[in-house]
Amino acid sequence: MLTRLDFLPTFRYEKFRTEYRRPGEAGVATLDETPIGVYLELEGAPRWIDRTARRLGFAESDYSTASYGGLYADYCRTHGLPVTHMTWGRPLGRRPS
């Protein structure tokens, strides 16, 4: 459908996501394993995110709102790799076991 509307794929990425929730709380913590590293995402109301981040030992200065596309482009520039698709089969490595 998107192709018929003249949308073209520009970036594809793969990740393995594990979601964690605390009973009675609306937020969710997700652990994303990607070809360029492991990332923790906290999704919820701002107060919940701040409180949960502190409980996990993170300061607000540790937060990032970068997209996976942006993170991947930075990784490739830093490591002298071409920016292609962030998939396990590309020059970055293999799937986690």
C-alpha positions in Angstrom: 0.0 0.0 0.0 2.8 2.5 0.9 4.6 1.8 -2.4 1.4 2.4 -4.3 1.2 5.8 -2.6 4.8 6.6 -3.8 6.5 6.0 -0.4 9.9 4.4 -0.7 11.8 2.4 2.0 14.7 4.5 3.2 15.9 2.8 6.4 15.3 -0.7 7.8 16.4 -1.9 11.2 16.1 -5.0 13.3 15.9 -5.3 17.0 14.9 -7.8 19.7 12.6 -6.1 22.3 11.7 -7.3 25.7 9.0 -5.4 27.6 8.9 -5.0 31.3 6.0 -3.7 33.4 5.4 -3.1 37.1 1.9 -4.2 38.2 -0.4 -1.2 38.7 1.9 1.3 36.8 1.1 2.7 33.4 4.7 3.0 32.1 6.7 0.3 30.3 10.4 -0.3 30.3 11.7 -1.9 27.1 15.1 -3.5 26.5 16.1 -3.3 22.8 19.0 -5.4 21.6 20.2 -4.0 18.3 23.2 -4.6 16.0 24.9 -1.5 17.5 24.1 -2.1 21.2 21.5 -2.6 23.8 19.2 0.3 24.7 16.7 0.8 27.5 13.6 2.8 26.6 11.2 4.1 29.2 7.8 4.9 27.9 5.1 6.6 29.9 4.2 9.9 31.6 7.2 12.2 32.2 6.9 11.8 36.0 6.9 8.1 35.7 9.9 8.2 33.3 11.9 10.4 35.7 11.1 8.4 38.8 11.9 5.1 37.1 15.1 6.4 35.6 16.3 7.5 39.0 15.4 4.1 40.5 17.5 2.5 37.8 20.5 4.8 38.6 20.2 7.2 35.6 20.3 11.0 35.7 18.3 13.2 33.3 21.6 13.9 31.6 21.7 10.3 30.5 18.5 10.6 28.6 18.4 10.5 24.8 15.6 11.1 22.4 17.6 10.1 19.3 16.0 7.8 16.8 17.5 4.4 15.9 18.3 5.9 12.5 20.2 8.7 14.1 22.0 6.4 16.5 23.0 4.1 13.6 24.2 6.9 11.4 26.4 8.2 14.3 27.7 4.7 14.9 28.6 4.2 11.3 30.4 7.6 11.1 32.4 6.8 14.3 33.4 3.4 13.0 34.0 4.4 9.4 31.2 2.2 8.1 28.8 3.0 5.3 25.3 4.0 6.4 23.0 1.3 5.1 20.3 -0.7 7.0 20.8 -1.6 10.6 20.3 -5.3 10.3 22.1 -8.3 11.9 23.5 -9.4 8.5 25.3 -6.1 7.7 28.9 -5.4 8.7 28.1 -5.0 12.4 27.8 -8.6 13.5 25.5 -11.4 14.4 22.3 -11.9 16.3 22.5 -12.1 20.1 22.4 -15.7 21.4 
